[in-house]
Amino acid sequence: MPLKLAIERAAALVGNQRDLAAALGERETHVSGWKSGARPCSIATRIKLAQIAKMDPSQAVLEGLAAQLDEKDEWQRQAKETLNAILDAFPEPEPVEMKVKTQSKKVNKAW
């Protein structure tokens, strides 16, 4: 499961992205950066995310390794292709009910 989906799944299970950051002992901006791809996510953090998201941590490790490989290098590209083939064999995780937190504002209108 791509990192973005793992983050969304974990956030849904703990409440929201801010709660997820707290559970990981990280800043919310770091979680946002991982989700957008602007910031690399360590394998150790990917394992924690997988545990929170109730996913296979082996999958998180393989995804983390694949993410670190440089596709411009022929050997690394081949290794990444192999890792991605292994990842394709993992079953899809069970769906998680996504909770959406909204704030409602009560407005008193005089008619």
C-alpha positions as CSV (number, residue, x, y, z in Angstrom):
1,M,0.0,0.0,0.0
2,P,1.5,3.3,-0.9
3,L,2.7,5.5,1.9
4,K,-0.1,8.1,1.3
5,L,-2.8,5.5,1.7
6,A,-1.1,4.0,4.8
7,I,-1.0,7.5,6.4
8,E,-4.7,8.1,5.5
9,R,-5.6,4.6,6.9
10,A,-3.6,5.1,10.1
11,A,-5.0,8.6,10.6
12,A,-8.6,7.3,10.2
13,L,-8.0,4.7,12.8
14,V,-6.5,7.1,15.4
15,G,-8.8,10.0,14.7
16,N,-7.0,12.4,12.3
17,Q,-3.6,13.3,11.0
18,R,-2.8,15.4,14.0
19,D,-3.5,12.5,16.3
20,L,-1.4,10.3,14.1
21,A,1.5,12.6,14.4
22,A,1.2,12.6,18.1
23,A,1.0,8.8,18.2
24,L,4.2,8.6,16.1
25,G,6.0,11.3,18.2
26,E,6.4,13.4,15.1
27,R,5.4,16.9,13.9
28,E,2.2,17.1,11.9
29,T,4.2,18.9,9.2
30,H,6.4,15.8,8.9
31,V,3.4,13.5,8.4
32,S,2.1,16.0,5.7
33,G,5.5,15.9,4.0
34,W,5.6,12.1,3.9
35,K,2.0,12.0,2.6
36,S,2.8,14.5,-0.2
37,G,6.2,12.9,-1.0
38,A,8.1,16.0,-0.2
39,R,9.8,14.4,2.8
40,P,11.4,10.9,3.0
41,C,9.9,8.6,5.6
42,S,12.2,6.2,7.4
43,I,11.7,2.5,7.4
44,A,11.3,2.5,11.2
45,T,8.5,5.1,10.9
46,R,6.9,3.1,8.1
47,I,6.8,0.1,10.4
48,K,5.1,2.2,13.1
49,L,2.6,3.5,10.5
50,A,1.9,-0.1,9.4
51,Q,1.3,-1.2,13.0
52,I,-1.2,1.7,13.6
53,A,-2.9,1.1,10.2
54,K,-3.2,-2.7,11.1
55,M,-1.1,-3.6,8.0
56,D,1.7,-6.0,7.4
57,P,5.0,-4.4,8.5
58,S,6.9,-6.5,6.0
59,Q,5.1,-4.7,3.3
60,A,6.1,-1.3,4.8
61,V,9.7,-2.4,4.9
62,L,9.7,-3.5,1.3
63,E,8.0,-0.2,0.2
64,G,10.6,1.8,2.2
65,L,13.5,0.0,0.6
66,A,12.0,0.5,-2.9
67,A,11.4,4.2,-2.2
68,Q,15.1,4.6,-1.4
69,L,16.4,3.1,-4.7
70,D,17.5,5.3,-7.6
71,E,15.8,4.3,-10.9
72,K,18.5,6.0,-12.9
73,D,21.0,3.3,-11.8
74,E,20.3,0.1,-13.7
75,W,21.0,-2.2,-10.8
76,Q,18.9,-0.2,-8.4
77,R,16.1,0.0,-11.0
78,Q,16.1,-3.8,-11.3
79,A,16.1,-4.2,-7.6
80,K,13.1,-1.8,-7.3
81,E,11.2,-3.8,-10.0
82,T,11.8,-7.0,-8.0
83,L,10.6,-5.4,-4.8
84,N,7.5,-4.0,-6.5
85,A,6.8,-7.4,-7.9
86,I,6.9,-8.8,-4.4
87,L,4.7,-6.0,-3.2
88,D,2.1,-6.8,-5.8
89,A,1.7,-10.2,-4.2
90,F,0.5,-8.8,-0.9
91,P,-3.3,-8.9,-0.4
92,E,-5.2,-5.7,-0.2
93,P,-5.9,-4.7,3.5
94,E,-9.4,-4.8,4.8
95,P,-11.2,-1.5,4.3
96,V,-11.3,1.0,7.2
97,E,-14.2,3.3,7.9
98,M,-12.9,6.7,7.2
99,K,-14.2,9.2,9.8
100,V,-14.5,12.8,8.8
101,K,-14.4,15.3,11.6
102,T,-16.3,18.5,10.9
103,Q,-17.1,21.5,13.0
104,S,-20.6,22.8,12.8
105,K,-21.3,26.4,13.7
106,K,-24.6,27.3,15.1
107,V,-25.8,30.6,13.7
108,N,-28.7,32.4,15.2
109,K,-30.6,34.2,12.5
110,A,-33.3,36.6,13.3
111,W,-36.1,36.4,10.7
